[in-house]
Structure formats: C-alpha cells, structure tokens
Amino acid sequence: MVDWFIDVPHLIKCTRNHFLHHKIAQFAGHTVYHMFYQRVFEHQRLLGLKLVPKLKLAHIWPSTWQRMTVSLATQLYSKHMAMALKFLREDKKTAHLFNGSEATEKLTKLINDTFDILNGRHKGESINGNNWNNLVEMEGKLTKGKKICTRRHAKNNRVN
C-alpha cells in the first residue's frame, strides 16, 4: 500500500491555474464561472467598494510569475470572496450581473474551508477528533461520497 499526502497550498494554486485557463468548471452538478470573480473585481474597482479587501488585478489576471504565487490563489478563494458573491447576487443593483453565481460561491467557500482544515501549521491546527467530521463532510462534497481516507489512516500516518 502506498500512502501519499498532497501539498495543499500548491493544490489550491493548480486548481486556480486550471480555472484561469478554462474559465469554466463543473462542481456538484453545476457550472462554475471564472467571470464572477472578474465581475467582483471590476465592481470594486469602479465603485471603490472593498468587499474583498486584498483583491487586486494579480488575483484575476496573474502574470506568468504571479501564477506561481500560492497566496494569490488562496486569497481569491477566500471567505470574503464567497460573501461578496452572495452579497452582490442578492443586491438589487447588481443581481443581474451575478445571476447564477451560487455554484461559484459554494465552490469558493468549500475551497476556503478545505484549505483551512488541511493547511494546519502546528498541532493545534492539525486534523484531529475535533475537526474530523468537518474533513469528512468536505471529502464527501469533493468526492461525491466516495471515501478516500479513514480516521484510522489519518491517525496512523500523522506526522508529529
């Protein structure tokens, strides 16, 4: 049996780069569009409204070098971005621009939450009995119910 562990920050970066290239993806039976991130950026730029405080041009249209920057990818898929998508979709003035962004919002929130769980830097942030159910829930959403890891595997392969 071969056990392997994913470098989570770089997996997020690769996901973002794939999404930048294709501009469209499938998630949980729905279509997710990169254009909604662009619209949030453009809305902020035109109105001076900062729903996603760190959002810059490099997050939406990164250069070749910026595509290798993990922080730009993780900041794009942030809780703030998910909340901004929801707010702009529910606002009467901008609802027409963000109609159909529900799946993009859900994917953004899922990536953010998964990153938070899997990217612990010390023992207190590591996968443990307290957050195991959150991880199993994320796994179910990502794999559509196919189990890829058990609590026993995680416990036996933990690096202390």
Sequence and secondary structure as in RCSB ss.txt:
>XXXX:A:sequence
MVDWFIDVPHLIKCTRNHFLHHKIAQFAGHTVYHMFYQRVFEHQRLLGLKLVPKLKLAHIWPSTWQRMTVSLATQ
LYSKHMAMALKFLREDKKTAHLFNGSEATEKLTKLINDTFDILNGRHKGESINGNNWNNLVEMEGKLTKGKKICT
RRHAKNNRVN
>XXXX:A:secstr
       HHHHHHHHHHHHHHHSEEEETTEEEETHHHHHHHHHHHHH   SSTT  HHHHS  TTGGG HHHHHH
HTSHHHHHHHHHHHHSTTTGGGSTT HHHHHHHHHHHHHHHHHT  SGGGS  TTTHHHHHHHHHHHHTT     
HHHHHHT   
